[in-house]
Amino acid sequence: MTLCRAVFWIFALLYFLALALFLVGTFGLFGQEKDPLSGVFLIPLGLPWNHLLDFLPDIILAWAVAAAPIVNLILLRVICAMLTRSGRAS
């Protein structure tokens, strides 16, 4: 496994853990109290894209910020594919 793939999978794991914490805190699952700050771990994972989402209404904003790290995951995957291709060509 290359370093790029390892970074991709670590980022994906962190994203899914942060998303799980967001869902548990937002809906009060497993007997937890509802917590408005449960999505705080999604914010740094979604940078810089969640700064571009300020124009959205509040109802959609929380879910858009929760989905913003997907853009970074896609970009990491594309960069890994490009590095793999360039490594094979040389």
N, C-alpha and C positions, 0 to 999 in steps of 0.2 A: 504494500500500500504506500503510495507516495504521500509526501507531506501535504500536498494540496488536497488530496482526498481525505486525509485525516482531519484537516482544518474544516472541510465541508461537513463531515459527519459530526464533529464536535459542535459546530455551529448549529446544525440541525437538531442535535440532542438538547442543547441549551434552549433553542427556540421552542421545542415541544414541551420541555419542562416549564418554561415561562408561560406558555399558552395554557398548560394544565393548571398552574397556579392562578392564572387569570380567570379561568372558568370556575374553579372551586370558589374563589373569592367573590366573583360576580354573582353567582347563583346560590351561594351558601351550601354547596354540596358537602356531603359527609358530615353534616352537623356543624360546619364552620359558620361563623357569623359573616354576613355580607360585608365586604371590605372595599371601599372605593379606591384604595391604593393597590389592589391586587395585580394590576397590570403594569406596575412600575418596572418590572424586569423586561418587559417587551420594548420599552422606549429605547434603551441603548442598542438593542439588537436591530431595531428598525431605522436607526439613523443612516443617512440623512433624509430618508423618504418621509418620515412622519412630520418633519418640519414643513413639507409641502402640502399637508392635509388640513391645515388650519381653516380653510374656507368651508369645510364640510359641516353640516349641522351636527349638534351634539349626539343625536341618536345614532348616526352613522360613524361618527368620529372614533369612538372606542373600538369598534370592529375594524375600521380601516387601519388604525394604529396597531391592532393585533395582527393584521395581515401584512403589514409593511416589511417585516423580516423575510417574507417569502421573496421579495425582490432581491434582497441580499443573497439569499440561497440560490436563486437563479443565476445571479451574477457570478457567484463563486463557482457554480457548476460550469458555466460558459468559460470562465478563466481557466479552470482545470482542464477542460477539453482542449482549449487553445494551446495550453502548455504541453499537454500530452502529444498533440499533433506536431508541434514544433520540435519536440524532443525526438520523435520518430523520424522527422524529415532530415535531421542533421546526422 
